[in-house]
Amino acid sequence: MDLKTLRLASIALDPGLLDQFVTYQRTLLVELGRSTETEWSGRYAFAHSRALAASRMDLLAMGKVKAMVSEFCGRRSALRQVTERLAQTDASQPKGRAIRERAEQELPRLRDLGDLQARYGADAVALLTAREDELLGLHRELARVEGGAGHLHSPG
């Protein structure tokens, strides 16, 4: 597919829709946190259903916003990881200099959001960027919870 087709297939993100998606994610985290360790798929389906209801999003809109936010968060998470690694690197050592050189070559590509703007629009990327810390925090926490499917415990 070309960019024009991808853009037409995406959803027009606005502040209200992004708020709904954040509500979906927050509710999903709360509902998954209330779960016990039995039947992960059933718990997840129940939590997902409650999160959709709380957000007042339909499944199609949620899926499209989720794809957009996930792509944005994946890119920004990679940027933060490289930046953090760079800050912890001792450039006085040969290995540290090599890491620094590779990171400095990679950082411009990671910072560039031009392809996301072309696909989703500059306004959508601006909305995501304005809430980057919040979105990235939720994205990472959901990845942690979903990745630890068999290890989720009810709050004590």
C-alpha positions as CSV (number, residue, x, y, z in Angstrom):
1,M,0.0,0.0,0.0
2,D,1.1,3.5,-0.6
3,L,1.1,6.3,1.9
4,K,-2.1,7.9,0.5
5,T,-3.9,4.6,1.0
6,L,-2.5,4.1,4.4
7,R,-3.6,7.6,5.4
8,L,-7.1,7.1,4.2
9,A,-7.3,3.8,6.1
10,S,-6.2,5.5,9.4
11,I,-8.4,7.4,11.7
12,A,-8.5,11.2,12.2
13,L,-7.1,11.6,15.7
14,D,-8.4,14.5,17.8
15,P,-8.0,15.3,21.5
16,G,-11.3,13.7,22.5
17,L,-10.5,10.5,20.7
18,L,-7.1,10.4,22.3
19,D,-8.7,10.9,25.7
20,Q,-11.0,8.0,25.0
21,F,-8.1,5.8,24.1
22,V,-6.2,6.8,27.3
23,T,-9.3,5.9,29.3
24,Y,-9.4,2.5,27.5
25,Q,-5.7,1.9,28.5
26,R,-6.1,3.0,32.1
27,T,-9.2,0.9,32.5
28,L,-7.6,-2.1,31.0
29,L,-4.7,-1.8,33.4
30,V,-7.0,-1.5,36.4
31,E,-9.2,-4.4,35.3
32,L,-6.2,-6.6,34.6
33,G,-4.8,-5.7,38.0
34,R,-8.0,-7.0,39.7
35,S,-7.6,-10.3,38.0
36,T,-6.4,-13.5,39.5
37,E,-4.0,-16.0,37.9
38,T,-6.6,-18.2,36.3
39,E,-7.5,-18.3,32.6
40,W,-5.6,-15.4,31.2
41,S,-7.6,-15.2,27.9
42,G,-10.9,-15.0,29.8
43,R,-9.6,-12.3,32.1
44,Y,-8.1,-10.3,29.3
45,A,-11.4,-10.5,27.3
46,F,-13.4,-9.3,30.3
47,A,-10.9,-6.5,31.0
48,H,-10.9,-5.5,27.3
49,S,-14.7,-5.4,27.3
50,R,-14.9,-3.2,30.4
51,A,-12.2,-0.9,29.0
52,L,-14.1,-0.5,25.8
53,A,-17.3,0.3,27.6
54,A,-15.5,2.9,29.9
55,S,-13.8,4.6,26.9
56,R,-17.0,4.6,24.9
57,M,-15.0,3.6,21.8
58,D,-16.0,1.1,19.2
59,L,-13.7,-1.7,18.5
60,L,-12.7,-0.5,15.0
61,A,-11.8,3.0,16.3
62,M,-9.9,1.6,19.2
63,G,-7.9,-0.7,16.9
64,K,-6.9,2.1,14.6
65,V,-5.9,4.4,17.5
66,K,-4.0,1.6,19.1
67,A,-2.0,0.9,16.0
68,M,-1.1,4.6,15.7
69,V,-0.2,5.0,19.4
70,S,1.8,1.7,19.4
71,E,3.8,2.8,16.4
72,F,4.5,6.2,17.9
73,C,5.4,4.7,21.3
74,G,7.6,2.1,19.8
75,R,9.6,4.8,18.0
76,R,9.8,7.0,21.0
77,S,10.7,4.2,23.4
78,A,13.6,3.2,21.1
79,L,14.8,6.9,21.1
80,R,14.7,7.0,24.9
81,Q,16.5,3.7,25.3
82,V,19.3,4.9,23.0
83,T,19.5,8.2,24.7
84,E,19.6,6.6,28.2
85,R,22.3,4.2,27.0
86,L,24.3,7.0,25.6
87,A,24.0,8.9,28.9
88,Q,25.4,5.9,30.8
89,T,28.2,5.2,28.4
90,D,31.8,6.0,29.4
91,A,33.2,7.7,26.2
92,S,36.7,7.5,27.6
93,Q,36.8,3.8,26.9
94,P,37.1,2.3,23.4
95,K,33.8,0.4,23.8
96,G,32.1,3.5,25.0
97,R,33.3,5.5,22.1
98,A,32.1,2.9,19.7
99,I,28.6,2.9,21.4
100,R,28.5,6.7,21.3
101,E,29.4,6.7,17.5
102,R,26.7,4.2,16.7
103,A,24.1,6.0,18.8
104,E,24.9,9.4,17.4
105,Q,24.4,7.9,13.9
106,E,21.1,6.4,14.9
107,L,19.6,9.3,16.9
108,P,18.6,11.5,13.9
109,R,16.6,8.6,12.4
110,L,14.9,7.9,15.7
111,R,14.1,11.6,16.3
112,D,12.5,12.0,12.8
113,L,8.8,11.6,12.9
114,G,8.3,12.6,9.2
115,D,7.1,9.2,8.2
116,L,4.5,9.2,11.0
117,Q,3.4,12.6,10.0
118,A,3.0,11.5,6.4
119,R,1.0,8.5,7.4
120,Y,-1.2,10.0,10.2
121,G,-0.9,13.7,9.7
122,A,1.0,16.5,11.5
123,D,-1.8,17.3,13.8
124,A,-2.1,13.7,15.0
125,V,1.6,13.4,15.6
126,A,1.5,16.8,17.5
127,L,-1.2,15.4,19.8
128,L,0.8,12.3,20.4
129,T,4.0,14.2,21.1
130,A,2.2,16.6,23.5
131,R,1.2,13.5,25.6
132,E,4.3,11.5,24.9
133,D,5.3,10.8,28.6
134,E,1.7,9.7,29.5
135,L,1.3,7.5,26.4
136,L,4.7,5.9,26.7
137,G,4.1,5.2,30.4
138,L,0.8,3.4,29.7
139,H,2.3,1.6,26.7
140,R,5.2,0.3,28.7
141,E,3.0,-0.7,31.6
142,L,0.5,-2.6,29.4
143,A,3.4,-4.3,27.6
144,R,4.8,-5.4,31.0
145,V,1.4,-6.6,32.3
146,E,0.5,-8.4,29.0
147,G,3.9,-9.9,28.8
148,G,3.6,-11.3,32.3
149,A,0.3,-13.0,31.5
150,G,0.8,-15.9,33.9
151,H,2.3,-13.7,36.6
152,L,-0.4,-11.1,37.2
153,H,-1.5,-10.9,40.8
154,S,-4.5,-9.3,42.4
155,P,-3.7,-6.2,44.5
156,G,-3.1,-7.2,48.1
